[in-house]
Amino acid sequence: MSDAVIHDVLSGRYAVGDTVTVKGWVRTKRDSKAGISFVAVHDGSCFDAVQAVVPAELPNYESEIKRLTTACSVVVTGTIARSEGQGQQFEIQASSVAVIGWVENPDTYPMAPKRHSMEYLREFAHLRPRTNIHGAVTRVRNCLAQAVHRFFHQRGFYWISTPIITGSDTEGAGEMFRVSTLDLENLPRTEAGKVDYSKDFFDRETFLTVSGQLNVETYCCALSKVYTFGPTFRAENSNTSRHLAEFWMIEPEVAFAELADVAQLAEDMLKYVFKAVLEERADDMAFFAERVDKDAISRLQQMVDSSFVRMDYTDAIEILQNCGKTFNYPVEWGIDLQSEHERYLAEEHVGAPIILQNYPKDIKAFYMRLNEDGKTVAAMDILAPGIGEIIGGSQREERLDKLDERLAAMGLNKDDYGWYRDLRRYGTVPHSGFGLGFERLVSYVTGMGNVRDVIPFPRTPGNADF
Ligand code: 4AD
């Protein structure tokens, strides 16, 4: 007899007649008139629950089995048998069922087995992992994360842990959460009346990181191929289905690489992880295709088979101006593209992912490499049909004089970037990288329309419970 995970029972790892013990939670229970109960037990190891067939002869049949409800925790021991029920090959003929935890007042259990709205489930972030949909999201999210690490490992990249507490604003957008141990009611002040952060924990002002990029560039300029994969934070007040205040980002950085090299890397990485999900999580993807987005599987397969289209920002502006469509936000060279523009390009004009490159320098961050035209920088965004931007990246400015010019033009103090400038002073190299928002990826893959439903505990304006 051995403890078994339900995935192994259902996939035929055990022989008919073997005795196993499974541990999990009741999904549903049905009592037959013939004095048998069918208890579906799940343990998170796969989408399906295993059916335990429980005979009335068990000593606790009347006292406990008949009282079981959804979410009770149980330990079931029995023999594997072929199932005559639909959809499953194997079931367990139970010889004992121990009830470990009861559900008090089942009528008010918030996760009763019926369809709940996503908004409702968000109010129960501690209980929603028990639902079919959040179980499936969790397994797909895990599969994607493992595939990302595998992809980079196979290509010789090193995973670098970059800090969460930082003194620099990588994106220069001023959307940072401050980290401080100062007493808010009794703030120390300088003579000029400003808050005196030299009295704070780190002897300076500090924030939660918006990106690990600047830190990972330092390791790139020594170990050649590196990446970060960690949480990042943005205090932008965007209440949309694509924005979180805390999200995970994957940021590779490659030495001796130009923009085109990392554009190809991004395309290869996306295809690799999509393939991994199709192969490894077929059960969950079938559920998403049935319940959430009928194209969930075909869309991913198309992405794996297609070539991403490369397009210049300047050409995209021309396409948008000449397409005959009226946009809420007027189109002219120099604008930051809005999601209505990105969606038109990816969904209606091309119908495939687009790698949009060479953006006007004035709408992009200071570290992006200036192109020969003096007007644009070697930046890229990858726009996916159905979700818009999922990747942002660039070739980095490796020339110290040009970097200093950009810092000055953007009103940034070069003394604040001393260590970053050193990388350009000591053996500088062309290098490039990108950032992939992990929740946008999971949301794209599953067809879940809102990033709040693909991260366990979403942080958005006004929401940090749990
Ligand atoms: O385009 P972004 O701001 O790029 C950077 O942070 C660069 N430092 C990356 C790099 O080159 N290493 O953000 C990158 C990606 C976006 O494409 C998007 O997928 C995601 O991060 N993202 C968000 N995801 C969820 N909520 C938010 N508030 C996000 N902001 C950006």
Residues whose N, C-alpha, C, O or C-beta is under 5 A from the ligand:
A	BS01	4AD	V210 S211 Q213 R234 R242 H243 L244 F247 E251 E389 I390 I391 G392 G393 S394 G433 F434 G435 L436 G437 R440
